[in-house]
Amino acid sequence: MFATRPLRIRSVRASLIPLIATLAALSPEPAEADEPLARVIADGRPWEMFVVKRRASNILVFRPDGGGTISDSLASIHPTWRAVPDGICITPKPGDAERCLDLARTKDGIAASQNGRMVWVLKR
């Protein structure tokens, strides 16, 4: 009696494995893949921000509400941001000019560029 029960469990598991594999292959990509990268960045968690021109690292935290913080070891600023197609626009502080950047996924993280020149790269 006990010998037949494990057999049934194994046969059920064996039949589920191909089904699960088929469903995984046919299911669409997660919603995050279609989500604008500006919203991916703005999850409220810290990113390491490597600023290309200065060869310096900062910590960037953007919140979903359009606010955030960029800090280094000496100072912090509290910019606002908004998503735009293929990128993000950032206003460092009230009264400053808004700066819009193109965003792209790279093997290292998420890169921001302006006029074809990389400005910074975000990593986790």
Biopython code that builds the backbone (N, CA, C, O; Angstrom):
import numpy as np
from Bio.PDB.StructureBuilder import StructureBuilder

atoms = [
    (1, "MET", "N", (0.814, -1.191, 0.000)),
    (1, "MET", "CA", (0.000, 0.000, 0.000)),
    (1, "MET", "C", (0.865, 1.265, 0.000)),
    (1, "MET", "O", (0.583, 2.212, -0.735)),
    (2, "PHE", "N", (1.904, 1.279, 0.815)),
    (2, "PHE", "CA", (2.770, 2.443, 0.850)),
    (2, "PHE", "C", (3.654, 2.550, -0.387)),
    (2, "PHE", "O", (4.075, 3.645, -0.761)),
    (3, "ALA", "N", (3.931, 1.438, -1.010)),
    (3, "ALA", "CA", (4.799, 1.433, -2.185)),
    (3, "ALA", "C", (4.121, 2.071, -3.389)),
    (3, "ALA", "O", (4.812, 2.650, -4.228)),
    (4, "THR", "N", (2.814, 1.990, -3.511)),
    (4, "THR", "CA", (2.124, 2.569, -4.665)),
    (4, "THR", "C", (1.924, 4.058, -4.518)),
    (4, "THR", "O", (1.894, 4.767, -5.524)),
    (5, "ARG", "N", (1.789, 4.551, -3.333)),
    (5, "ARG", "CA", (1.533, 5.978, -3.136)),
    (5, "ARG", "C", (2.678, 6.862, -3.650)),
    (5, "ARG", "O", (2.412, 7.806, -4.394)),
    (6, "PRO", "N", (3.927, 6.599, -3.290)),
    (6, "PRO", "CA", (5.018, 7.420, -3.831)),
    (6, "PRO", "C", (5.092, 7.355, -5.351)),
    (6, "PRO", "O", (5.473, 8.338, -5.987)),
    (7, "LEU", "N", (4.741, 6.236, -5.939)),
    (7, "LEU", "CA", (4.746, 6.124, -7.386)),
    (7, "LEU", "C", (3.784, 7.117, -8.006)),
    (7, "LEU", "O", (4.117, 7.771, -8.994)),
    (8, "ARG", "N", (2.590, 7.238, -7.435)),
    (8, "ARG", "CA", (1.609, 8.188, -7.974)),
    (8, "ARG", "C", (2.105, 9.627, -7.838)),
    (8, "ARG", "O", (1.934, 10.442, -8.745)),
    (9, "ILE", "N", (2.710, 9.923, -6.715)),
    (9, "ILE", "CA", (3.217, 11.276, -6.515)),
    (9, "ILE", "C", (4.310, 11.569, -7.534)),
    (9, "ILE", "O", (4.343, 12.653, -8.115)),
    (10, "ARG", "N", (5.195, 10.619, -7.750)),
    (10, "ARG", "CA", (6.249, 10.812, -8.742)),
    (10, "ARG", "C", (5.677, 10.967, -10.134)),
    (10, "ARG", "O", (6.156, 11.792, -10.912)),
    (11, "SER", "N", (4.657, 10.183, -10.461)),
    (11, "SER", "CA", (4.086, 10.283, -11.805)),
    (11, "SER", "C", (3.359, 11.611, -11.992)),
    (11, "SER", "O", (3.381, 12.176, -13.086)),
    (12, "VAL", "N", (2.717, 12.115, -10.944)),
    (12, "VAL", "CA", (2.070, 13.419, -11.041)),
    (12, "VAL", "C", (3.129, 14.507, -11.208)),
    (12, "VAL", "O", (2.983, 15.397, -12.046)),
    (13, "ARG", "N", (4.187, 14.434, -10.416)),
    (13, "ARG", "CA", (5.273, 15.411, -10.549)),
    (13, "ARG", "C", (5.890, 15.347, -11.938)),
    (13, "ARG", "O", (6.157, 16.377, -12.558)),
    (14, "ALA", "N", (6.113, 14.142, -12.417)),
    (14, "ALA", "CA", (6.723, 13.978, -13.735)),
    (14, "ALA", "C", (5.841, 14.566, -14.831)),
    (14, "ALA", "O", (6.356, 15.104, -15.811)),
    (15, "SER", "N", (4.530, 14.474, -14.683)),
    (15, "SER", "CA", (3.652, 15.039, -15.711)),
    (15, "SER", "C", (3.513, 16.552, -15.564)),
    (15, "SER", "O", (3.190, 17.235, -16.536)),
    (16, "LEU", "N", (3.751, 17.086, -14.368)),
    (16, "LEU", "CA", (3.652, 18.538, -14.165)),
    (16, "LEU", "C", (4.868, 19.294, -14.702)),
    (16, "LEU", "O", (4.742, 20.441, -15.129)),
    (17, "ILE", "N", (6.013, 18.676, -14.684)),
    (17, "ILE", "CA", (7.240, 19.358, -15.115)),
    (17, "ILE", "C", (7.139, 19.838, -16.563)),
    (17, "ILE", "O", (7.431, 21.005, -16.822)),
    (18, "PRO", "N", (6.737, 18.988, -17.526)),
    (18, "PRO", "CA", (6.599, 19.496, -18.894)),
    (18, "PRO", "C", (5.520, 20.570, -19.011)),
    (18, "PRO", "O", (5.661, 21.511, -19.791)),
    (19, "LEU", "N", (4.443, 20.429, -18.237)),
    (19, "LEU", "CA", (3.367, 21.426, -18.275)),
    (19, "LEU", "C", (3.878, 22.780, -17.794)),
    (19, "LEU", "O", (3.615, 23.805, -18.422)),
    (20, "ILE", "N", (4.602, 22.782, -16.692)),
    (20, "ILE", "CA", (5.142, 24.039, -16.151)),
    (20, "ILE", "C", (6.133, 24.654, -17.134)),
    (20, "ILE", "O", (6.122, 25.866, -17.346)),
    (21, "ALA", "N", (6.979, 23.841, -17.727)),
    (21, "ALA", "CA", (7.946, 24.344, -18.695)),
    (21, "ALA", "C", (7.246, 24.960, -19.906)),
    (21, "ALA", "O", (7.670, 26.001, -20.410)),
    (22, "THR", "N", (6.182, 24.321, -20.368)),
    (22, "THR", "CA", (5.424, 24.845, -21.513)),
    (22, "THR", "C", (4.764, 26.169, -21.155)),
    (22, "THR", "O", (4.814, 27.115, -21.941)),
    (23, "LEU", "N", (4.147, 26.248, -19.980)),
    (23, "LEU", "CA", (3.502, 27.496, -19.557)),
    (23, "LEU", "C", (4.515, 28.625, -19.408)),
    (23, "LEU", "O", (4.239, 29.766, -19.779)),
    (24, "ALA", "N", (5.680, 28.309, -18.869)),
    (24, "ALA", "CA", (6.722, 29.338, -18.721)),
    (24, "ALA", "C", (7.182, 29.845, -20.072)),
    (24, "ALA", "O", (7.424, 31.041, -20.234)),
    (25, "ALA", "N", (7.304, 28.965, -21.032)),
    (25, "ALA", "CA", (7.755, 29.365, -22.371)),
    (25, "ALA", "C", (6.706, 30.197, -23.090)),
    (25, "ALA", "O", (7.050, 31.091, -23.864)),
    (26, "LEU", "N", (5.430, 29.916, -22.846)),
    (26, "LEU", "CA", (4.363, 30.625, -23.550)),
    (26, "LEU", "C", (3.902, 31.891, -22.848)),
    (26, "LEU", "O", (3.244, 32.729, -23.466)),
    (27, "SER", "N", (4.230, 32.050, -21.574)),
    (27, "SER", "CA", (3.749, 33.220, -20.850)),
    (27, "SER", "C", (4.499, 34.461, -21.306)),
    (27, "SER", "O", (5.677, 34.386, -21.654)),
    (28, "PRO", "N", (3.809, 35.621, -21.305)),
    (28, "PRO", "CA", (4.482, 36.859, -21.716)),
    (28, "PRO", "C", (5.533, 37.263, -20.704)),
    (28, "PRO", "O", (5.542, 36.779, -19.572)),
    (29, "GLU", "N", (6.433, 38.166, -21.125)),
    (29, "GLU", "CA", (7.464, 38.663, -20.223)),
    (29, "GLU", "C", (6.802, 39.415, -19.080)),
    (29, "GLU", "O", (5.682, 39.901, -19.234)),
    (30, "PRO", "N", (7.467, 39.521, -17.942)),
    (30, "PRO", "CA", (6.896, 40.247, -16.815)),
    (30, "PRO", "C", (6.586, 41.695, -17.177)),
    (30, "PRO", "O", (7.202, 42.262, -18.080)),
    (31, "ALA", "N", (5.641, 42.282, -16.477)),
    (31, "ALA", "CA", (5.226, 43.665, -16.742)),
    (31, "ALA", "C", (6.395, 44.628, -16.618)),
    (31, "ALA", "O", (6.433, 45.644, -17.312)),
    (32, "GLU", "N", (7.355, 44.322, -15.740)),
    (32, "GLU", "CA", (8.485, 45.220, -15.545)),
    (32, "GLU", "C", (9.294, 45.420, -16.825)),
    (32, "GLU", "O", (9.911, 46.469, -17.006)),
    (33, "ALA", "N", (9.299, 44.435, -17.704)),
    (33, "ALA", "CA", (10.082, 44.551, -18.935)),
    (33, "ALA", "C", (9.554, 45.671, -19.826)),
    (33, "ALA", "O", (10.331, 46.303, -20.541)),
    (34, "ASP", "N", (8.252, 45.927, -19.796)),
    (34, "ASP", "CA", (7.661, 46.980, -20.605)),
    (34, "ASP", "C", (7.600, 48.318, -19.862)),
    (34, "ASP", "O", (7.294, 49.350, -20.459)),
    (35, "GLU", "N", (7.886, 48.296, -18.592)),
    (35, "GLU", "CA", (7.802, 49.493, -17.777)),
    (35, "GLU", "C", (8.918, 50.461, -18.149)),
    (35, "GLU", "O", (10.049, 50.033, -18.376)),
    (36, "PRO", "N", (8.622, 51.768, -18.217)),
    (36, "PRO", "CA", (9.679, 52.740, -18.524)),
    (36, "PRO", "C", (10.816, 52.636, -17.498)),
    (36, "PRO", "O", (10.574, 52.437, -16.307)),
    (37, "LEU", "N", (12.044, 52.771, -17.973)),
    (37, "LEU", "CA", (13.194, 52.644, -17.078)),
    (37, "LEU", "C", (13.199, 53.703, -15.988)),
    (37, "LEU", "O", (13.735, 53.464, -14.906)),
    (38, "ALA", "N", (12.618, 54.861, -16.242)),
    (38, "ALA", "CA", (12.539, 55.889, -15.200)),
    (38, "ALA", "C", (11.764, 55.358, -13.994)),
    (38, "ALA", "O", (12.114, 55.654, -12.852)),
    (39, "ARG", "N", (10.740, 54.596, -14.239)),
    (39, "ARG", "CA", (9.951, 54.033, -13.136)),
    (39, "ARG", "C", (10.675, 52.859, -12.481)),
    (39, "ARG", "O", (10.479, 52.595, -11.294)),
    (40, "VAL", "N", (11.497, 52.165, -13.232)),
    (40, "VAL", "CA", (12.310, 51.090, -12.657)),
    (40, "VAL", "C", (13.315, 51.689, -11.668)),
    (40, "VAL", "O", (13.521, 51.158, -10.577)),
    (41, "ILE", "N", (13.928, 52.789, -12.064)),
    (41, "ILE", "CA", (14.900, 53.470, -11.203)),
    (41, "ILE", "C", (14.220, 53.997, -9.942)),
    (41, "ILE", "O", (14.793, 53.943, -8.854)),
    (42, "ALA", "N", (13.006, 54.502, -10.089)),
    (42, "ALA", "CA", (12.324, 55.185, -8.994)),
    (42, "ALA", "C", (11.537, 54.219, -8.114)),
    (42, "ALA", "O", (10.323, 54.353, -7.959)),
    (43, "ASP", "N", (12.236, 53.252, -7.544)),
    (43, "ASP", "CA", (11.571, 52.288, -6.677)),
    (43, "ASP", "C", (11.833, 52.562, -5.197)),
    (43, "ASP", "O", (11.442, 51.770, -4.339)),
    (44, "GLY", "N", (12.497, 53.685, -4.894)),
    (44, "GLY", "CA", (12.755, 54.047, -3.506)),
    (44, "GLY", "C", (13.949, 53.349, -2.884)),
    (44, "GLY", "O", (14.250, 53.562, -1.710)),
    (45, "ARG", "N", (14.636, 52.514, -3.660)),
    (45, "ARG", "CA", (15.816, 51.809, -3.163)),
    (45, "ARG", "C", (17.081, 52.453, -3.726)),
    (45, "ARG", "O", (17.042, 53.016, -4.820)),
    (46, "PRO", "N", (18.204, 52.383, -3.003)),
    (46, "PRO", "CA", (19.429, 53.054, -3.452)),
    (46, "PRO", "C", (20.089, 52.374, -4.651)),
    (46, "PRO", "O", (20.106, 51.150, -4.776)),
    (47, "TRP", "N", (20.624, 53.212, -5.515)),
    (47, "TRP", "CA", (21.432, 52.798, -6.662)),
    (47, "TRP", "C", (22.819, 53.397, -6.505)),
    (47, "TRP", "O", (22.956, 54.510, -5.996)),
    (48, "GLU", "N", (23.847, 52.681, -6.933)),
    (48, "GLU", "CA", (25.168, 53.271, -7.043)),
    (48, "GLU", "C", (25.181, 54.007, -8.375)),
    (48, "GLU", "O", (24.912, 53.417, -9.421)),
    (49, "MET", "N", (25.489, 55.279, -8.332)),
    (49, "MET", "CA", (25.464, 56.142, -9.519)),
    (49, "MET", "C", (26.906, 56.534, -9.848)),
    (49, "MET", "O", (27.535, 57.290, -9.108)),
    (50, "PHE", "N", (27.422, 56.014, -10.965)),
    (50, "PHE", "CA", (28.777, 56.369, -11.394)),
    (50, "PHE", "C", (28.674, 57.496, -12.413)),
    (50, "PHE", "O", (28.136, 57.302, -13.503)),
    (51, "VAL", "N", (29.186, 58.673, -12.063)),
    (51, "VAL", "CA", (29.151, 59.841, -12.937)),
    (51, "VAL", "C", (30.398, 59.788, -13.821)),
    (51, "VAL", "O", (31.522, 59.887, -13.329)),
    (52, "VAL", "N", (30.191, 59.633, -15.117)),
    (52, "VAL", "CA", (31.279, 59.365, -16.061)),
    (52, "VAL", "C", (32.291, 60.502, -16.113)),
    (52, "VAL", "O", (33.491, 60.256, -15.996)),
    (53, "LYS", "N", (31.837, 61.733, -16.284)),
    (53, "LYS", "CA", (32.755, 62.862, -16.466)),
    (53, "LYS", "C", (33.644, 63.082, -15.241)),
    (53, "LYS", "O", (34.836, 63.360, -15.373)),
    (54, "ARG", "N", (33.062, 62.958, -14.065)),
    (54, "ARG", "CA", (33.839, 63.189, -12.838)),
    (54, "ARG", "C", (34.530, 61.931, -12.324)),
    (54, "ARG", "O", (35.365, 62.000, -11.422)),
    (55, "ARG", "N", (34.182, 60.785, -12.899)),
    (55, "ARG", "CA", (34.688, 59.496, -12.414)),
    (55, "ARG", "C", (34.465, 59.371, -10.919)),
    (55, "ARG", "O", (35.366, 59.021, -10.157)),
    (56, "ALA", "N", (33.232, 59.671, -10.522)),
    (56, "ALA", "CA", (32.877, 59.647, -9.109)),
    (56, "ALA", "C", (31.593, 58.852, -8.908)),
    (56, "ALA", "O", (30.755, 58.742, -9.803)),
    (57, "SER", "N", (31.470, 58.307, -7.716)),
    (57, "SER", "CA", (30.269, 57.554, -7.376)),
    (57, "SER", "C", (29.420, 58.323, -6.381)),
    (57, "SER", "O", (29.927, 58.942, -5.445)),
    (58, "ASN", "N", (28.134, 58.268, -6.606)),
    (58, "ASN", "CA", (27.145, 58.845, -5.710)),
    (58, "ASN", "C", (26.139, 57.753, -5.374)),
    (58, "ASN", "O", (26.187, 56.652, -5.922)),
    (59, "ILE", "N", (25.237, 58.076, -4.472)),
    (59, "ILE", "CA", (24.096, 57.209, -4.179)),
    (59, "ILE", "C", (22.847, 57.944, -4.647)),
    (59, "ILE", "O", (22.599, 59.083, -4.249)),
    (60, "LEU", "N", (22.071, 57.289, -5.486)),
    (60, "LEU", "CA", (20.840, 57.873, -6.015)),
    (60, "LEU", "C", (19.654, 57.084, -5.477)),
    (60, "LEU", "O", (19.639, 55.855, -5.543)),
    (61, "VAL", "N", (18.674, 57.782, -4.952)),
    (61, "VAL", "CA", (17.414, 57.180, -4.530)),
    (61, "VAL", "C", (16.295, 58.036, -5.101)),
    (61, "VAL", "O", (16.122, 59.186, -4.698)),
    (62, "PHE", "N", (15.535, 57.480, -6.037)),
    (62, "PHE", "CA", (14.351, 58.161, -6.566)),
    (62, "PHE", "C", (13.127, 57.417, -6.075)),
    (62, "PHE", "O", (13.070, 56.187, -6.108)),
    (63, "ARG", "N", (12.151, 58.184, -5.620)),
    (63, "ARG", "CA", (10.893, 57.621, -5.134)),
    (63, "ARG", "C", (9.828, 57.696, -6.222)),
    (63, "ARG", "O", (9.909, 58.537, -7.116)),
    (64, "PRO", "N", (8.838, 56.825, -6.148)),
    (64, "PRO", "CA", (7.768, 56.850, -7.148)),
    (64, "PRO", "C", (6.982, 58.164, -7.184)),
    (64, "PRO", "O", (6.332, 58.461, -8.186)),
    (65, "ASP", "N", (7.032, 58.952, -6.108)),
    (65, "ASP", "CA", (6.262, 60.199, -6.059)),
    (65, "ASP", "C", (6.923, 61.360, -6.812)),
    (65, "ASP", "O", (6.389, 62.469, -6.815)),
    (66, "GLY", "N", (8.093, 61.119, -7.459)),
    (66, "GLY", "CA", (8.760, 62.176, -8.223)),
    (66, "GLY", "C", (9.844, 62.904, -7.466)),
    (66, "GLY", "O", (10.433, 63.847, -7.995)),
    (67, "GLY", "N", (10.125, 62.495, -6.246)),
    (67, "GLY", "CA", (11.195, 63.104, -5.463)),
    (67, "GLY", "C", (12.354, 62.150, -5.317)),
    (67, "GLY", "O", (12.299, 61.013, -5.786)),
    (68, "GLY", "N", (13.409, 62.613, -4.663)),
    (68, "GLY", "CA", (14.542, 61.726, -4.452)),
    (68, "GLY", "C", (15.722, 62.428, -3.828)),
    (68, "GLY", "O", (15.640, 63.582, -3.408)),
    (69, "THR", "N", (16.829, 61.700, -3.777)),
    (69, "THR", "CA", (18.067, 62.195, -3.194)),
    (69, "THR", "C", (19.243, 61.684, -4.019)),
    (69, "THR", "O", (19.273, 60.523, -4.429)),
    (70, "ILE", "N", (20.201, 62.560, -4.253)),
    (70, "ILE", "CA", (21.493, 62.168, -4.818)),
    (70, "ILE", "C", (22.530, 62.660, -3.824)),
    (70, "ILE", "O", (22.585, 63.849, -3.507)),
    (71, "SER", "N", (23.357, 61.734, -3.331)),
    (71, "SER", "CA", (24.315, 62.128, -2.304)),
    (71, "SER", "C", (25.683, 61.507, -2.555)),
    (71, "SER", "O", (25.813, 60.433, -3.142)),
    (72, "ASP", "N", (26.696, 62.227, -2.087)),
    (72, "ASP", "CA", (28.047, 61.684, -2.042)),
    (72, "ASP", "C", (28.462, 61.744, -0.576)),
    (72, "ASP", "O", (27.613, 61.907, 0.300)),
    (73, "SER", "N", (29.719, 61.618, -0.307)),
    (73, "SER", "CA", (30.137, 61.610, 1.096)),
    (73, "SER", "C", (30.076, 62.986, 1.753)),
    (73, "SER", "O", (30.152, 63.087, 2.977)),
    (74, "LEU", "N", (29.939, 64.059, 0.947)),
    (74, "LEU", "CA", (29.964, 65.409, 1.508)),
    (74, "LEU", "C", (28.616, 66.121, 1.504)),
    (74, "LEU", "O", (28.327, 66.893, 2.418)),
    (75, "ALA", "N", (27.798, 65.880, 0.503)),
    (75, "ALA", "CA", (26.564, 66.661, 0.368)),
    (75, "ALA", "C", (25.462, 65.832, -0.286)),
    (75, "ALA", "O", (25.705, 64.776, -0.869)),
    (76, "SER", "N", (24.243, 66.352, -0.167)),
    (76, "SER", "CA", (23.083, 65.725, -0.800)),
    (76, "SER", "C", (22.254, 66.795, -1.488)),
    (76, "SER", "O", (22.181, 67.935, -1.030)),
    (77, "ILE", "N", (21.628, 66.410, -2.598)),
    (77, "ILE", "CA", (20.634, 67.276, -3.230)),
    (77, "ILE", "C", (19.341, 66.485, -3.300)),
    (77, "ILE", "O", (19.344, 65.256, -3.228)),
    (78, "HIS", "N", (18.243, 67.199, -3.439)),
    (78, "HIS", "CA", (16.929, 66.571, -3.453)),
    (78, "HIS", "C", (16.202, 66.945, -4.746)),
    (78, "HIS", "O", (15.343, 67.828, -4.752)),
    (79, "PRO", "N", (16.552, 66.268, -5.838)),
    (79, "PRO", "CA", (15.946, 66.592, -7.132)),
    (79, "PRO", "C", (14.524, 66.060, -7.252)),
    (79, "PRO", "O", (14.072, 65.229, -6.464)),
    (80, "THR", "N", (13.847, 66.567, -8.257)),
    (80, "THR", "CA", (12.573, 65.992, -8.676)),
    (80, "THR", "C", (12.800, 65.367, -10.045)),
    (80, "THR", "O", (13.737, 65.734, -10.755)),
    (81, "TRP", "N", (11.946, 64.427, -10.411)),
    (81, "TRP", "CA", (12.098, 63.733, -11.683)),
    (81, "TRP", "C", (10.717, 63.473, -12.274)),
    (81, "TRP", "O", (9.700, 63.501, -11.580)),
    (82, "ARG", "N", (10.719, 63.219, -13.585)),
    (82, "ARG", "CA", (9.503, 62.786, -14.272)),
    (82, "ARG", "C", (9.912, 61.873, -15.423)),
    (82, "ARG", "O", (10.952, 62.065, -16.053)),
    (83, "ALA", "N", (9.080, 60.891, -15.677)),
    (83, "ALA", "CA", (9.344, 59.945, -16.763)),
    (83, "ALA", "C", (8.945, 60.571, -18.089)),
    (83, "ALA", "O", (7.935, 61.271, -18.175)),
    (84, "VAL", "N", (9.733, 60.320, -19.114)),
    (84, "VAL", "CA", (9.422, 60.717, -20.485)),
    (84, "VAL", "C", (9.703, 59.487, -21.356)),
    (84, "VAL", "O", (10.411, 58.576, -20.925)),
    (85, "PRO", "N", (9.158, 59.454, -22.567)),
    (85, "PRO", "CA", (9.445, 58.291, -23.419)),
    (85, "PRO", "C", (10.959, 58.082, -23.569)),
    (85, "PRO", "O", (11.692, 59.008, -23.916)),
    (86, "ASP", "N", (11.397, 56.894, -23.312)),
    (86, "ASP", "CA", (12.804, 56.489, -23.434)),
    (86, "ASP", "C", (13.741, 57.166, -22.452)),
    (86, "ASP", "O", (14.957, 57.082, -22.625)),
    (87, "GLY", "N", (13.223, 57.839, -21.418)),
    (87, "GLY", "CA", (14.156, 58.488, -20.512)),
    (87, "GLY", "C", (13.544, 59.086, -19.266)),
    (87, "GLY", "O", (12.483, 58.679, -18.793)),
    (88, "ILE", "N", (14.264, 60.073, -18.757)),
    (88, "ILE", "CA", (13.889, 60.738, -17.515)),
    (88, "ILE", "C", (14.317, 62.198, -17.595)),
    (88, "ILE", "O", (15.344, 62.517, -18.193)),
    (89, "CYS", "N", (13.531, 63.078, -16.995)),
    (89, "CYS", "CA", (13.899, 64.490, -16.867)),
    (89, "CYS", "C", (14.057, 64.791, -15.389)),
    (89, "CYS", "O", (13.196, 64.448, -14.578)),
    (90, "ILE", "N", (15.169, 65.438, -15.044)),
    (90, "ILE", "CA", (15.519, 65.700, -13.652)),
    (90, "ILE", "C", (15.724, 67.194, -13.454)),
    (90, "ILE", "O", (16.379, 67.857, -14.259)),
    (91, "THR", "N", (15.156, 67.712, -12.373)),
    (91, "THR", "CA", (15.405, 69.087, -11.944)),
    (91, "THR", "C", (16.162, 68.990, -10.623)),
    (91, "THR", "O", (15.585, 68.591, -9.612)),
    (92, "PRO", "N", (17.459, 69.352, -10.618)),
    (92, "PRO", "CA", (18.275, 69.169, -9.412)),
    (92, "PRO", "C", (17.724, 69.880, -8.171)),
    (92, "PRO", "O", (17.678, 69.297, -7.088)),
    (93, "LYS", "N", (17.309, 71.137, -8.334)),
    (93, "LYS", "CA", (16.707, 71.871, -7.210)),
    (93, "LYS", "C", (15.790, 72.939, -7.779)),
    (93, "LYS", "O", (15.941, 73.311, -8.943)),
    (94, "PRO", "N", (14.845, 73.445, -6.999)),
    (94, "PRO", "CA", (13.922, 74.456, -7.524)),
    (94, "PRO", "C", (14.682, 75.629, -8.142)),
    (94, "PRO", "O", (15.628, 76.153, -7.555)),
    (95, "GLY", "N", (14.251, 76.025, -9.327)),
    (95, "GLY", "CA", (14.877, 77.125, -10.040)),
    (95, "GLY", "C", (15.937, 76.686, -11.034)),
    (95, "GLY", "O", (16.300, 77.455, -11.924)),
    (96, "ASP", "N", (16.449, 75.450, -10.899)),
    (96, "ASP", "CA", (17.429, 74.931, -11.858)),
    (96, "ASP", "C", (16.725, 74.489, -13.136)),
    (96, "ASP", "O", (15.533, 74.183, -13.128)),
    (97, "ALA", "N", (17.464, 74.459, -14.212)),
    (97, "ALA", "CA", (16.925, 73.981, -15.482)),
    (97, "ALA", "C", (16.747, 72.467, -15.425)),
    (97, "ALA", "O", (17.560, 71.744, -14.849)),
    (98, "GLU", "N", (15.673, 72.017, -16.031)),
    (98, "GLU", "CA", (15.421, 70.582, -16.127)),
    (98, "GLU", "C", (16.387, 69.965, -17.135)),
    (98, "GLU", "O", (16.671, 70.558, -18.175)),
    (99, "ARG", "N", (16.880, 68.791, -16.826)),
    (99, "ARG", "CA", (17.812, 68.086, -17.713)),
    (99, "ARG", "C", (17.203, 66.734, -18.060)),
    (99, "ARG", "O", (16.915, 65.925, -17.178)),
    (100, "CYS", "N", (17.011, 66.499, -19.352)),
    (100, "CYS", "CA", (16.411, 65.248, -19.807)),
    (100, "CYS", "C", (17.490, 64.319, -20.354)),
    (100, "CYS", "O", (18.383, 64.747, -21.085)),
    (101, "LEU", "N", (17.394, 63.050, -19.990)),
    (101, "LEU", "CA", (18.382, 62.049, -20.362)),
    (101, "LEU", "C", (17.686, 60.838, -20.961)),
    (101, "LEU", "O", (16.568, 60.493, -20.576)),
    (102, "ASP", "N", (18.365, 60.196, -21.911)),
    (102, "ASP", "CA", (17.894, 58.927, -22.459)),
    (102, "ASP", "C", (18.388, 57.811, -21.549)),
    (102, "ASP", "O", (19.521, 57.852, -21.070)),
    (103, "LEU", "N", (17.536, 56.809, -21.310)),
    (103, "LEU", "CA", (17.921, 55.678, -20.473)),
    (103, "LEU", "C", (17.963, 54.407, -21.295)),
    (103, "LEU", "O", (17.140, 54.203, -22.188)),
    (104, "ALA", "N", (18.928, 53.552, -20.990)),
    (104, "ALA", "CA", (19.048, 52.272, -21.687)),
    (104, "ALA", "C", (19.637, 51.240, -20.732)),
    (104, "ALA", "O", (20.498, 51.549, -19.908)),
    (105, "ARG", "N", (19.153, 50.009, -20.863)),
    (105, "ARG", "CA", (19.744, 48.910, -20.097)),
    (105, "ARG", "C", (21.089, 48.542, -20.718)),
    (105, "ARG", "O", (21.239, 48.517, -21.939)),
    (106, "THR", "N", (22.056, 48.259, -19.861)),
    (106, "THR", "CA", (23.355, 47.778, -20.307)),
    (106, "THR", "C", (23.680, 46.517, -19.522)),
    (106, "THR", "O", (22.937, 46.132, -18.619)),
    (107, "LYS", "N", (24.781, 45.881, -19.863)),
    (107, "LYS", "CA", (25.178, 44.694, -19.103)),
    (107, "LYS", "C", (25.546, 45.061, -17.669)),
    (107, "LYS", "O", (25.498, 44.213, -16.777)),
    (108, "ASP", "N", (25.915, 46.328, -17.444)),
    (108, "ASP", "CA", (26.309, 46.776, -16.114)),
    (108, "ASP", "C", (25.167, 47.353, -15.286)),
    (108, "ASP", "O", (25.294, 47.456, -14.066)),
    (109, "GLY", "N", (24.067, 47.728, -15.907)),
    (109, "GLY", "CA", (22.968, 48.344, -15.171)),
    (109, "GLY", "C", (22.098, 49.171, -16.087)),
    (109, "GLY", "O", (21.642, 48.691, -17.125)),
    (110, "ILE", "N", (21.867, 50.418, -15.704)),
    (110, "ILE", "CA", (21.067, 51.344, -16.502)),
    (110, "ILE", "C", (21.919, 52.579, -16.771)),
    (110, "ILE", "O", (22.417, 53.213, -15.840)),
    (111, "ALA", "N", (22.083, 52.917, -18.049)),
    (111, "ALA", "CA", (22.912, 54.056, -18.443)),
    (111, "ALA", "C", (22.035, 55.232, -18.841)),
    (111, "ALA", "O", (20.991, 55.057, -19.470)),
    (112, "ALA", "N", (22.467, 56.426, -18.470)),
    (112, "ALA", "CA", (21.801, 57.666, -18.864)),
    (112, "ALA", "C", (22.725, 58.413, -19.800)),
    (112, "ALA", "O", (23.913, 58.569, -19.518)),
    (113, "SER", "N", (22.180, 58.876, -20.915)),
    (113, "SER", "CA", (22.996, 59.620, -21.869)),
    (113, "SER", "C", (22.250, 60.851, -22.353)),
    (113, "SER", "O", (21.024, 60.932, -22.271)),
    (114, "GLN", "N", (23.014, 61.801, -22.855)),
    (114, "GLN", "CA", (22.462, 63.031, -23.415)),
    (114, "GLN", "C", (23.253, 63.341, -24.673)),
    (114, "GLN", "O", (24.483, 63.382, -24.648)),
    (115, "ASN", "N", (22.543, 63.561, -25.773)),
    (115, "ASN", "CA", (23.185, 63.826, -27.067)),
    (115, "ASN", "C", (24.206, 62.745, -27.437)),
    (115, "ASN", "O", (25.258, 63.048, -27.999)),
    (116, "GLY", "N", (23.894, 61.495, -27.123)),
    (116, "GLY", "CA", (24.763, 60.379, -27.472)),
    (116, "GLY", "C", (25.950, 60.154, -26.558)),
    (116, "GLY", "O", (26.731, 59.231, -26.787)),
    (117, "ARG", "N", (26.106, 60.969, -25.532)),
    (117, "ARG", "CA", (27.238, 60.822, -24.605)),
    (117, "ARG", "C", (26.730, 60.300, -23.262)),
    (117, "ARG", "O", (25.769, 60.826, -22.701)),
    (118, "MET", "N", (27.390, 59.259, -22.758)),
    (118, "MET", "CA", (26.983, 58.687, -21.484)),
    (118, "MET", "C", (27.294, 59.669, -20.358)),
    (118, "MET", "O", (28.394, 60.214, -20.269)),
    (119, "VAL", "N", (26.295, 59.879, -19.499)),
    (119, "VAL", "CA", (26.434, 60.811, -18.382)),
    (119, "VAL", "C", (26.687, 60.047, -17.087)),
    (119, "VAL", "O", (27.615, 60.363, -16.341)),
    (120, "TRP", "N", (25.852, 59.037, -16.823)),
    (120, "TRP", "CA", (26.036, 58.198, -15.629)),
    (120, "TRP", "C", (25.482, 56.800, -15.863)),
    (120, "TRP", "O", (24.707, 56.552, -16.787)),
    (121, "VAL", "N", (25.918, 55.887, -14.975)),
    (121, "VAL", "CA", (25.468, 54.493, -15.001)),
    (121, "VAL", "C", (25.005, 54.120, -13.595)),
    (121, "VAL", "O", (25.674, 54.418, -12.605)),
    (122, "LEU", "N", (23.856, 53.467, -13.528)),
    (122, "LEU", "CA", (23.330, 53.005, -12.240)),
    (122, "LEU", "C", (23.539, 51.504, -12.109)),
    (122, "LEU", "O", (23.338, 50.747, -13.058)),
    (123, "LYS", "N", (23.947, 51.091, -10.916)),
    (123, "LYS", "CA", (24.155, 49.668, -10.612)),
    (123, "LYS", "C", (23.575, 49.355, -9.258)),
    (123, "LYS", "O", (23.437, 50.218, -8.391)),
    (124, "ARG", "N", (23.240, 48.088, -9.105)),
    (124, "ARG", "CA", (22.861, 47.595, -7.764)),
    (124, "ARG", "C", (23.721, 46.428, -7.425)),
    (124, "ARG", "O", (23.582, 45.851, -6.347)),
]
sb = StructureBuilder()
sb.init_structure("model")
sb.init_model(0)
sb.init_chain("A")
sb.init_seg("    ")
for serial, (resi, resn, name, xyz) in enumerate(atoms, 1):
    if name == "N":
        sb.init_residue(resn, " ", resi, " ")
    sb.init_atom(name, np.array(xyz, "f"), 0.0, 1.0, " ", f" {name:<3s}", serial, name[0])
structure = sb.get_structure()
